[in-house]
Amino acid sequence: MEMDSHPLLLAEVLEKVFQHLNLKDLFSCRVVNSIWNNEASKLIGSIIKTSITEPSHFTSILELTKSCPTHPYRTFELQDVKISFDDPLIEDFFTVCGPYIHHLTIWYNREVDDGTISARTFRDILLYYVPNLKSLTLQYLPHSIFSKEYVFPPVGFPDFFKPPLAYLKSLTIFSDLKLQQTFLEDILSLSSSIENITVKFGIPPGEFKKRLLAAMQNKKNNLKNMKSLKYFMHDPGPDSGWSWSQDECKALAKMSWKLGTLKLNPSRSDSDSGFLYLMESIQNSLVKLTLRVHHPLRFPTLNLLVHLTLYDYEENLKFLEHLPSLRYLGLCEYFPSKTVSSDNIITKQSASLTSLNLYGSTVSDHLFKTIIMCLPNLRNLNVWHCNSEKFRTVLQHSSLLEELIINCSEMDDESMTGISASVCDQIERRLKNKASYNDFSNELSHRDKPFIGDLIRLQRLELHGACLADWRWSNVGDVSLIFGIACIPKLTSLFIKEFKWITEDAIKAVVRGTPLLQLKLDPREFNENLESEIKEIRPECVMEHVIEYDYDQQRGIHSVADAYIPFAHEPESDYFAYANEIRNQIVFD
């Protein structure tokens, strides 16, 4: 029985598979057949953001939509462009394109009152022209909009008996003291299907959280389907208005939402009764939790919690015994206080936890060993400030690892190869004298310590050569690559960055020794011919160039005429040419 004869089944399979593809591959999938085209287009539309920043963009997108009504673009941003329904072009654009808009961001200069967008235009867009909207982001709006007595018709107005946006599920608002409670209530009244509310940092919020809580309370009938609340700022500073007091936590709990995802900053307090009360209220629904919290955490038993991320946490991990299903634990910038020791950091083994992220964290060798020994089933590990001692702990107690990310300082070849330091030095000198890699069988026979090749399940490895906090270069070099990494039997993805002592010969030795399919390097550290040489050794291996660009350049927020597709391995100068090439290949049904 061929799957092609069952299009519904094929579509379901493709939907799951395509979620793991990048934009370039999705465009290629569209030309296979109509079913592939439909499924790939759904995802492409949610990836590409079309930013409208000048009137000519309206014309371009309108022409594209009229000629190709199944075009993939579904995500739009209106940014400081003059817009009024007195202009026939604007009315024509929203009449034709509005039903295709699924994700909309409205972003205007909050300080300038030049009539760029009026309260009437803002209202009409949401009430009449984007009926299929799924997510709405209000980044900034002119204050003139808030000066009106009301922006939307009052409750009971003939055209406003029922919410106009039947499909709106996600709402993102940037904090702003000028956002009044009545305006927030009007926005929440647009849909009875809202499931996700996200608050991001815009203007210091002041009373904003209080107003939002009141608006949510008054419109709780519109929020019966709430599944996710994110009101979070990583480092808000004191008295910023981002921390949730005990009373606010209790007020949130009384909403009676069955939240699956929660992201917030509980305030530092001697009593965590409000936070504990909140956890008890959602303990039968909570799956993913992100917190910025300093004080010791207490949880009720959370049987469904799978994903927990803590920022700036300072205390022990005893709470893990109440999280029997936890799979992912993130301890980001974890700096344990002096009261936390190897004896009290953790109570017992956590067999369910398979992923640990210590991004930006500084943990002593003793604490690190205690934590790792209590997590016997780790598959994914991210370690910052990793020295040789921590790395040996990983080798001895985490043999099931499939993905390992190391930001290393003071690591040496000995910890990577399992060969003594003196022998590593001898090998390094002989390599510099062009000795053959095959001439070291005697030295390798004396390997008597764990080495990275013992991680027989490891498939993905990232090595960052310097901790950003102090820029101390590690001593990892050719010896580590050739006699360590090249011995990992299942390694298919390798990312190397900020290592000064690695040669192209060592890189090619790794490609020969492993089933590598993906290699990421900083092109500034290697010869431009390396990619072609790697292709000769292993044609199926994709080499990507990793260059750090400014965040604003990577957001992909550009007009349809200037859109680029940000792949890490594509040089920046090639983005526009590549995007144009892709658009010319698109086949529309």
Beta strands, then each sheet from edge to edge (+ up, - down):
strand 1: 49-52
strand 2: 75-79
strand 3: 103-107
strand 4: 135-140
strand 5: 170-174
strand 6: 196-200
strand 7: 228-231
strand 8: 243-244
strand 9: 261-266
strand 10: 288-292
strand 11: 307-311
strand 12: 328-332
strand 13: 355-358
strand 14: 380-386
strand 15: 403-408
strand 16: 460-464
strand 17: 493-497
strand 18: 518-521
strand 19: 542-545
strand 20: 557-558
sheet 1: 8+ 9+ 7+ 6+ 5+ 4+ 3+ 2+ 1+ 20+
sheet 2: 8+ 9+ 10+ 11+ 12+ 13+ 14+ 15+ 16+ 17+ 18+ 19+
end
